[in-house]
Amino acid sequence: MEINGNTEAVVEGCGGVLEYGAESVRVRAGKMVVRFTGRGLTIKCLTSEALVITGFITGIEYLL
């Protein structure tokens, strides 16, 4: 995962999007789930290699 300031996150090896909204995005990353919270979150790019989330990111949580 690569974080660019508080406005962009790149998740490589994303296993799928579990939740997608303007304030929360949850994605599967291997055996974990990663939740991004913030304001105005959007999925800018989704490919088989990576996922790019943009917006004002206020939190990142790793869930089992």
C-alpha positions in Angstrom: 0.0 0.0 0.0 1.2 3.5 -0.8 -0.3 6.6 0.8 0.3 10.0 -0.9 -0.5 12.6 1.7 -4.0 12.5 2.9 -5.6 12.6 -0.5 -4.6 9.4 -2.3 -4.1 5.7 -1.4 -2.9 3.0 -3.8 -3.5 -0.6 -2.8 -1.7 -3.2 -4.8 -3.0 -6.8 -4.9 -6.5 -5.8 -4.0 -8.8 -8.8 -3.7 -12.1 -6.9 -4.2 -14.2 -4.0 -3.0 -16.4 -4.9 0.0 -18.0 -1.5 0.7 -17.9 1.7 -1.3 -19.3 5.1 -0.2 -18.3 8.7 0.1 -17.2 8.3 3.7 -16.0 4.7 3.8 -14.3 2.3 1.5 -13.5 -1.3 2.5 -11.3 -3.5 0.4 -9.9 -7.1 0.7 -6.1 -7.2 0.8 -4.9 -10.7 1.2 -6.3 -12.2 4.4 -7.0 -8.7 5.8 -9.6 -6.1 5.2 -8.5 -2.5 5.0 -11.1 0.3 5.7 -10.5 3.9 4.6 -12.6 6.6 6.1 -12.8 10.2 5.1 -14.8 12.7 3.1 -15.5 12.6 -0.7 -13.8 9.2 -1.2 -13.9 7.9 -4.7 -12.3 4.9 -6.5 -10.2 6.6 -9.2 -8.9 3.4 -10.7 -9.6 -0.3 -10.2 -7.5 -2.9 -12.1 -6.4 -6.5 -11.4 -3.1 -5.1 -10.1 -4.2 -2.0 -8.0 -6.9 0.1 -6.6 -6.6 3.9 -6.3 -8.7 5.8 -3.7 -8.9 9.6 -3.8 -10.5 12.1 -1.5 -9.8 13.5 2.0 -8.6 10.4 3.9 -8.9 10.7 7.7 -8.3 7.1 8.8 -7.0 3.7 7.8 -7.9 0.6 9.7 -6.6 -3.0 9.2 -9.3 -5.6 10.1 -8.9 -9.3 10.4 
